[in-house]
């Protein structure tokens, strides 16, 4: 049986962030949670909201609104955390996955977007890195900004979160 990759699945979990609709491949989504207690971690970047305890596992939670320069995510009854899996390079030969939570203003629904419904990201300024955007999905006269989770955070950021998680597990073990 062939392994299914994120590129083989045309379904995306859509969510609101700063009045825009974003999507991530359902292949990367593990679950959607209501906001629970978040533990702040000293000296983390501003966009790192803290960590949550998910069935005994320490999961870093990222505020993408802060990461994208859109201001902090307001915590309301609609705010959710999408628990996702991102792949990072552990060393030159091996890649590993890291479970990360991302804040959303509200989760919308799962939609199917065929490849021919996805336009490349706009080329607005050559100095702006838009590699974290797979493209602009067109659904019902609306655009959905489709994110590439592995490029939303840099490999260095993913590695530092993974190292922190491993250090936390060693301290508790």
C-alpha positions as CSV (number, residue, x, y, z in Angstrom):
1,X,0.0,0.0,0.0
2,X,1.4,3.4,-0.9
3,X,2.0,5.9,1.8
4,X,-0.4,8.9,1.7
5,X,1.4,12.2,1.8
6,X,-0.1,15.7,2.4
7,X,0.1,16.3,-1.4
8,X,-2.2,13.3,-2.1
9,X,-5.0,14.6,0.0
10,X,-7.1,17.5,-1.4
11,X,-8.9,18.2,1.9
12,X,-8.1,21.1,4.1
13,X,-9.2,22.1,7.6
14,X,-10.2,25.8,7.3
15,X,-10.1,28.3,10.1
16,X,-10.3,32.0,10.7
17,X,-7.4,34.2,11.7
18,X,-7.6,38.0,11.7
19,X,-10.8,37.9,9.5
20,X,-9.1,35.8,6.8
21,X,-9.7,32.1,6.0
22,X,-6.7,29.8,6.2
23,X,-6.4,26.1,5.5
24,X,-4.0,23.3,6.4
25,X,-4.0,19.8,4.9
26,X,-6.0,17.4,7.0
27,X,-3.0,15.0,6.6
28,X,-1.2,17.3,9.1
29,X,-4.1,17.7,11.6
30,X,-4.3,15.4,14.6
31,X,-7.2,17.1,16.4
32,X,-8.9,20.3,17.3
33,X,-9.2,21.4,21.0
34,X,-10.9,24.1,23.0
35,X,-8.4,26.4,24.6
36,X,-7.3,25.0,28.0
37,X,-4.7,26.1,30.4
38,X,-1.6,27.2,28.7
39,X,1.7,27.3,30.6
40,X,4.0,30.1,29.6
41,X,7.6,29.2,29.1
42,X,10.3,31.9,29.9
43,X,12.5,33.2,27.1
44,X,10.4,31.8,24.3
45,X,9.7,34.0,21.2
46,X,6.6,36.2,21.5
47,X,4.6,34.0,19.1
48,X,5.2,31.0,21.3
49,X,2.1,31.2,23.6
50,X,3.4,28.3,25.9
51,X,2.7,24.7,26.2
52,X,-0.3,22.5,26.9
53,X,-0.6,19.1,28.5
54,X,-2.3,16.8,26.0
55,X,-2.7,13.3,27.5
56,X,0.6,13.6,29.3
57,X,2.5,15.1,26.4
58,X,4.0,18.6,26.3
59,X,2.7,20.3,23.2
60,X,4.1,23.8,22.2
61,X,1.3,26.2,21.1
62,X,2.1,28.8,18.5
63,X,0.2,32.1,17.9
64,X,0.4,32.4,14.2
65,X,-1.3,35.8,14.3
66,X,1.8,37.1,16.2
67,X,4.1,35.1,13.9
68,X,2.5,36.8,10.9
69,X,2.5,40.2,12.5
70,X,-1.3,40.3,12.9
71,X,-1.5,41.0,16.6
72,X,-2.3,38.4,19.3
73,X,-5.1,35.9,19.1
74,X,-7.9,37.0,21.3
75,X,-9.2,34.2,23.5
76,X,-12.9,33.8,23.1
77,X,-15.4,31.0,23.2
78,X,-14.7,30.4,19.5
79,X,-10.9,30.2,19.8
80,X,-9.5,26.7,19.1
81,X,-6.1,25.0,19.1
82,X,-5.4,22.9,16.0
83,X,-3.0,20.2,17.0
84,X,-0.8,19.5,14.0
85,X,2.2,17.5,13.0
86,X,5.2,19.3,11.4
87,X,8.3,17.6,10.0
88,X,11.8,18.9,10.8
89,X,15.3,17.8,10.0
90,X,16.7,16.2,13.1
91,X,20.1,15.9,11.4
92,X,21.5,15.8,7.9
93,X,19.9,12.4,7.2
94,X,16.9,12.0,9.4
95,X,13.6,13.9,9.6
96,X,11.3,13.7,12.6
97,X,7.8,15.0,13.3
98,X,6.9,17.4,16.0
99,X,3.3,17.9,17.3
100,X,2.5,21.6,17.6
101,X,-0.7,23.4,18.5
102,X,-1.7,26.6,16.6
103,X,-4.2,29.1,17.8
104,X,-7.1,30.0,15.6
105,X,-9.8,32.6,16.0
106,X,-12.3,29.9,15.0
107,X,-12.2,26.6,13.2
108,X,-14.6,26.5,10.2
109,X,-14.8,23.2,8.3
110,X,-13.1,20.7,6.1
111,X,-13.2,21.5,2.4
112,X,-12.0,19.8,-0.7
113,X,-9.8,21.9,-2.9
114,X,-8.6,20.3,-6.1
115,X,-5.2,21.3,-7.4
116,X,-6.6,23.2,-10.3
117,X,-8.5,25.4,-7.8
118,X,-5.2,26.5,-6.2
119,X,-3.4,29.6,-7.5
120,X,0.2,30.2,-6.6
121,X,0.8,32.7,-3.8
122,X,0.9,36.3,-4.9
123,X,4.3,37.7,-5.7
124,X,4.0,41.1,-4.1
125,X,7.5,42.0,-3.0
126,X,10.6,40.0,-3.7
127,X,11.9,40.7,-0.2
128,X,8.9,39.0,1.5
129,X,9.2,35.3,2.0
130,X,5.9,33.6,1.1
131,X,7.2,30.1,1.0
132,X,5.0,29.2,3.9
133,X,1.9,29.7,1.6
134,X,1.2,26.7,-0.7
135,X,-1.3,28.8,-2.6
136,X,-4.6,30.5,-2.7
137,X,-7.5,28.1,-2.9
138,X,-10.7,29.3,-4.6
139,X,-13.9,28.0,-3.1
140,X,-17.3,29.5,-3.5
141,X,-16.0,32.9,-4.7
142,X,-13.6,33.1,-1.6
143,X,-9.9,32.7,-1.2
144,X,-8.4,30.3,1.3
145,X,-4.8,30.9,2.2
146,X,-3.3,27.4,2.3
147,X,-0.4,27.1,4.7
148,X,2.6,24.8,4.5
149,X,3.1,24.0,8.1
150,X,6.7,22.8,7.6
151,X,7.6,26.2,6.2
152,X,5.5,28.3,8.5
153,X,8.1,27.8,11.2
154,X,11.7,27.6,10.2
155,X,13.6,24.3,10.6
156,X,15.6,26.0,13.3
157,X,12.4,26.9,15.2
158,X,11.0,23.4,14.9
159,X,14.3,21.9,16.0
160,X,14.5,24.2,19.1
161,X,10.9,23.3,20.1
162,X,11.8,19.6,19.7
163,X,14.9,20.0,21.7
164,X,13.0,21.8,24.4
165,X,10.3,19.1,24.4
166,X,13.0,16.4,24.7
167,X,14.7,18.3,27.5
168,X,11.4,18.6,29.4
169,X,10.7,14.9,29.0
170,X,14.2,14.0,30.3
171,X,13.7,16.3,33.3
172,X,10.4,14.6,34.1
173,X,11.6,11.1,33.5
